[in-house]
Amino acid sequence: MTGGLPERAAGCPPPRPAAVAHHGRVSSDPAQDAAPPAEAPFAGAPFPQAPFAEALSALGPFFAVRQHPAGAAPRPPWQPMSRLAPGSEALLDRVAAVRAGLARTHGVPPERVESRVAASVAHLGLAARLLSPALALAVLRRRALAVSLDALWWQPVLGRPVPLSAAAEDTGAGGGGPGTAHADASPAALLGTYLADGPVAGLDAAFASLSVPPAVLRGNVASALHGATAAFAAGAGPGPAATARAALTRLLTGPALRGAAGTAPNGAFRRRSCCLIYRAAPDRAGPVCGDCVLLDRRRGRG
């Protein structure tokens, strides 16, 4: 996918300065040299992984998801994602880490990077991480990944997609898989709830407390969902790909994301807000994403 790649600029290595690409989307992980994430055991007996976990991983690292028993307590380095609450230490630590990474990339002190820029970049990366497996599970298995952030664990690493685990009931041999089955629900309906009342809504509320404008948050989610759909379509068969694209169309015109994105004159996907990452550059004129509202304006100047 090229729609989410940043505009190329002299001296700017693709896919984006201080960022890791997610199917052409930015992650919240600007550090490039982080150690591989540690695999920590879950509390209690080992929990078998779902038979289709391999299929999710094959779609790319942003789709990979482990599972843990519902009600289990995580052991470090796993943490509950519900700790990313408004004003929480976990939320502020994540934004501070992203801010420091952006500052290192641009050779400036962290205080030169606006906190709301770091917060938006962190939100976009986590939104992409939450939406990718949710999309795949909704399309392939008619399952909801999680009803809230309480059901998700993560490891807050930098430099790569964060490890993610979802609560699942033990059905024997990992047969149930992460999340909850909804055989009669459409993928768009499952994802609509996930956006409006589920984990993404919780993530939005947390980052809204850091003065990230609602339009930017909605644009981030629309962009992350579009990127996830493009990556899924590239790795799945024609039938699932068509289902995913249909769900994307419905969601972009539904109440949660209506007005957050549109199309460029050439028909390409275009969000109607900016994730603000260009402002991390010392002159506030860094590269923008390939789906950014500012892209056509910049090309027009060129």
Number of C-alpha atoms within 10 A of each C-alpha: 16 16 20 27 23 27 21 16 12 6 7 14 11 16 22 26 23 26 26 23 23 27 27 26 31 31 30 36 28 29 21 14 9 12 10 10 16 12 11 12 15 17 13 11 8 10 19 17 21 21 13 17 17 13 16 23 15 14 20 18 18 28 28 22 28 23 25 28 22 16 11 13 15 20 13 13 16 21 19 20 23 20 16 21 19 18 13 12 12 18 21 19 13 21 24 18 21 30 29 21 24 29 23 15 16 18 12 15 13 20 11 17 23 15 20 21 22 30 28 27 27 25 28 28 26 23 26 30 26 28 26 28 25 25 28 28 25 26 24 17 16 22 25 26 31 21 18 17 21 18 24 28 27 20 20 20 20 24 22 24 25 24 22 23 26 22 23 26 18 19 11 12 12 19 15 18 29 30 24 18 16 14 10 7 14 16 27 22 16 23 27 21 16 23 23 15 14 20 25 24 17 22 25 23 17 23 25 19 13 17 13 22 16 14 16 21 25 24 26 30 29 29 32 28 25 31 27 32 26 21 22 25 20 14 16 18 10 11 10 16 21 15 18 26 17 14 22 23 12 17 21 20 14 13 12 18 19 15 17 21 24 18 13 15 9 6 8 13 21 26 28 21 22 21 30 22 28 19 19 26 19 15 8 12 11 20 23 25 28 24 30 26 22 16 18 15 10 12 9 7 6 6
